[in-house]
Amino acid sequence: MIETIHRASMELLLDPGVEVWTGEAAELFRSGGAEVFRRGENGPWQVKIPEKTVMEALPRRPRSLPDVR
């Protein structure tokens, strides 16, 4: 079951990927190894994140996230 969820997640991060609306976010993804392109002059950036990029980033992730409530 976990492997199925992992595979589906990796597929979605690659295609269709994610959409970001700031150049700063797009550049962060690009510098991390994602494929980034802009949809139109004022449109969002489309970010396609390969599994290799995700797996390489996992050891560098924060161990916890701040509570933003």
Secondary structure, 3 states (H helix, E strand, C coil): CHHHHHHHHHHHHHCCCEEECCHHHHHHHHHCCCEEEECCCCCCEEEECCHHHHHHHHHHCCCCCCCCC
